[in-house]
Amino acid sequence: MKNLFLAFAVMAAALGYSQETNINLETSKLRWEGKEVSTKSHYGGLSFKSGDLKLEGTKVKGGSFIVDMTSLDVQDLSGGGKTRLEGHLRSDDFFSVDSNPEAFLILNSVVSDSNGVQVLQGDLTIKGKTAPVQVEFTEVTASMATAQMVFDRSVYDVRFRSGSFFENLGDKLIYDDIEIQVNLNY
């Protein structure tokens, strides 16, 4: 019996043990930032509907997340400007939130793990379109993780003032790259 237990312990260690950990939906934060060619930028937040990480100690091995697009808010403006931009970002010019209330991220595989940065390959789905992305985890502990990623909005048919779809936008151009910072607590 003792040998059987030892054999299972050795096998589990050799195979690596991943533990699926649910994120704390109330304290986990997602921050987005979009920039215009004029050096103007806007930023805000989004909430998670669900999320889990597959961890081996402090190594991220995978995960899945559902983002509540209806929670999209603008944090750098107030009053009427905030209300107008939130409405515009939720509209069909941008993320079509009424018909696409959720975005999805599935982390599939580890690309690299060096110098304290873990890079995972995943699939991001926005507006029903799925494309590959890479997510960099810069800090992972037993209770939290910090990550960042950049995605190209034009891949998801977010066209408003995009140089990928329109020419001669001049100083009205909005860059396609959207920067995401994530703080996950679990």
C-alpha positions as CSV (number, residue, x, y, z in Angstrom):
1,M,0.0,0.0,0.0
2,K,2.8,2.3,0.9
3,N,4.5,1.6,-2.4
4,L,1.3,2.3,-4.3
5,F,0.9,5.7,-2.7
6,L,4.6,6.5,-3.4
7,A,4.1,5.4,-7.1
8,F,1.0,7.8,-7.4
9,A,2.9,10.6,-5.8
10,V,5.9,10.2,-8.1
11,M,3.6,9.9,-11.2
12,A,1.7,13.1,-10.2
13,A,4.9,15.0,-9.7
14,A,6.3,13.8,-13.0
15,L,3.1,14.7,-14.9
16,G,2.8,18.0,-13.2
17,Y,-0.3,18.9,-11.2
18,S,-2.5,21.7,-12.5
19,Q,-5.0,23.2,-10.2
20,E,-7.9,25.2,-11.6
21,T,-8.5,28.4,-9.6
22,N,-11.5,30.6,-9.9
23,I,-10.8,34.3,-9.9
24,N,-12.5,36.7,-7.4
25,L,-15.0,38.5,-9.6
26,E,-15.4,41.5,-7.3
27,T,-11.7,42.3,-6.8
28,S,-10.2,41.3,-10.1
29,K,-9.8,44.2,-12.5
30,L,-9.4,44.7,-16.2
31,R,-8.2,48.1,-17.5
32,W,-8.2,49.0,-21.2
33,E,-6.6,52.0,-23.0
34,G,-7.0,53.2,-26.5
35,K,-4.9,56.0,-28.2
36,E,-5.4,58.5,-31.0
37,V,-2.6,59.6,-33.3
38,S,-2.9,63.1,-31.6
39,T,-1.4,61.6,-28.4
40,K,-4.9,61.7,-26.8
41,S,-5.9,58.5,-25.1
42,H,-8.9,57.2,-23.1
43,Y,-9.0,54.4,-20.6
44,G,-11.5,52.6,-18.4
45,G,-12.5,49.2,-17.1
46,L,-14.4,46.1,-17.7
47,S,-15.7,43.4,-15.3
48,F,-15.4,39.7,-15.5
49,K,-18.5,37.4,-15.6
50,S,-16.3,34.4,-14.9
51,G,-12.7,33.3,-15.0
52,D,-10.3,30.6,-14.0
53,L,-6.6,30.0,-14.2
54,K,-4.9,26.6,-14.4
55,L,-1.9,26.9,-12.1
56,E,1.1,24.7,-11.2
57,G,2.3,26.5,-8.2
58,T,3.0,30.0,-9.5
59,K,3.2,28.8,-13.2
60,V,0.2,29.6,-15.4
61,K,-0.7,26.7,-17.6
62,G,-4.0,27.9,-19.1
63,G,-7.3,29.6,-18.3
64,S,-10.6,30.9,-19.5
65,F,-12.4,34.2,-19.0
66,I,-15.7,35.7,-19.9
67,V,-15.7,39.6,-19.9
68,D,-19.0,41.5,-19.4
69,M,-18.9,44.0,-22.2
70,T,-22.0,45.7,-20.8
71,S,-19.8,46.8,-17.9
72,L,-17.5,48.9,-20.2
73,D,-16.8,52.2,-18.5
74,V,-14.7,55.2,-19.2
75,Q,-12.6,56.4,-16.2
76,D,-10.7,59.4,-17.6
77,L,-13.8,61.5,-18.3
78,S,-16.7,62.6,-16.2
79,G,-20.2,64.0,-16.9
80,G,-21.5,64.2,-20.4
81,G,-18.2,63.4,-22.1
82,K,-18.0,60.1,-20.1
83,T,-21.6,59.2,-20.9
84,R,-21.2,60.0,-24.7
85,L,-18.0,58.0,-25.0
86,E,-19.3,55.0,-23.1
87,G,-22.4,55.0,-25.4
88,H,-20.2,55.3,-28.5
89,L,-17.9,52.5,-27.4
90,R,-20.9,50.2,-26.8
91,S,-22.4,51.1,-30.2
92,D,-22.0,49.4,-33.5
93,D,-19.1,51.8,-34.4
94,F,-17.0,49.9,-31.8
95,F,-18.0,46.8,-29.8
96,S,-21.7,46.3,-30.6
97,V,-22.5,45.5,-27.0
98,D,-26.2,45.0,-27.4
99,S,-25.7,42.1,-29.8
100,N,-22.3,41.0,-28.3
101,P,-22.6,41.4,-24.5
102,E,-19.6,39.1,-23.8
103,A,-16.0,38.7,-24.9
104,F,-14.1,35.5,-24.3
105,L,-10.4,34.6,-23.7
106,I,-9.1,31.1,-23.7
107,L,-5.5,30.6,-22.7
108,N,-4.3,27.4,-24.5
109,S,-0.5,27.0,-24.2
110,V,2.7,28.4,-22.7
111,V,4.9,30.1,-25.3
112,S,7.8,31.0,-23.0
113,D,8.7,31.3,-19.4
114,S,11.8,33.3,-18.7
115,N,13.0,36.2,-16.6
116,G,9.9,36.2,-14.5
117,V,7.5,36.7,-17.5
118,Q,5.2,33.9,-18.5
119,V,3.8,34.3,-22.1
120,L,0.7,32.3,-23.0
121,Q,-1.0,31.8,-26.4
122,G,-4.7,32.2,-26.4
123,D,-7.8,32.9,-28.4
124,L,-9.7,36.1,-27.9
125,T,-13.3,36.4,-29.2
126,I,-14.9,39.8,-29.6
127,K,-18.0,40.5,-31.7
128,G,-18.2,36.8,-32.6
129,K,-14.7,36.9,-34.2
130,T,-11.9,34.8,-32.8
131,A,-8.2,35.5,-33.3
132,P,-4.9,34.4,-31.5
133,V,-3.4,36.7,-28.9
134,Q,-0.5,36.5,-26.5
135,V,-0.8,37.3,-22.8
136,E,2.2,38.2,-20.6
137,F,2.0,37.3,-16.9
138,T,4.5,39.5,-15.1
139,E,3.6,38.5,-11.6
140,V,2.0,35.3,-10.3
141,T,1.7,34.4,-6.6
142,A,-0.5,32.0,-4.6
143,S,-3.3,34.6,-4.4
144,M,-2.9,37.0,-7.4
145,A,-1.6,37.4,-11.0
146,T,-0.8,40.5,-13.1
147,A,-0.9,40.3,-16.9
148,Q,-1.0,42.4,-20.0
149,M,-1.8,42.0,-23.6
150,V,-2.4,44.1,-26.7
151,F,-5.0,43.3,-29.3
152,D,-5.7,44.7,-32.8
153,R,-9.3,45.9,-32.8
154,S,-9.4,45.9,-36.6
155,V,-9.2,42.0,-36.5
156,Y,-12.6,42.1,-34.7
157,D,-14.2,44.4,-37.2
158,V,-14.0,47.5,-34.9
159,R,-13.7,50.0,-37.7
160,F,-14.4,53.5,-36.4
161,R,-11.5,55.8,-37.4
162,S,-9.2,52.8,-38.0
163,G,-6.4,53.2,-40.5
164,S,-6.9,49.6,-41.5
165,F,-10.2,50.5,-43.1
166,F,-10.0,54.2,-43.9
167,E,-7.5,56.4,-45.5
168,N,-6.6,60.1,-44.9
169,L,-7.8,60.2,-41.3
170,G,-5.0,62.6,-40.4
171,D,-5.2,63.6,-36.7
172,K,-8.6,61.8,-36.4
173,L,-7.0,58.3,-36.6
174,I,-7.5,56.0,-33.6
175,Y,-4.8,53.4,-33.3
176,D,-5.9,49.8,-33.8
177,D,-3.9,48.5,-30.8
178,I,-5.9,48.3,-27.5
179,E,-3.7,47.8,-24.4
180,I,-5.1,45.6,-21.6
181,Q,-3.8,45.4,-18.0
182,V,-5.3,42.8,-15.8
183,N,-5.1,42.2,-12.0
184,L,-6.5,38.8,-11.0
185,N,-7.2,37.9,-7.5
186,Y,-8.2,34.3,-6.4
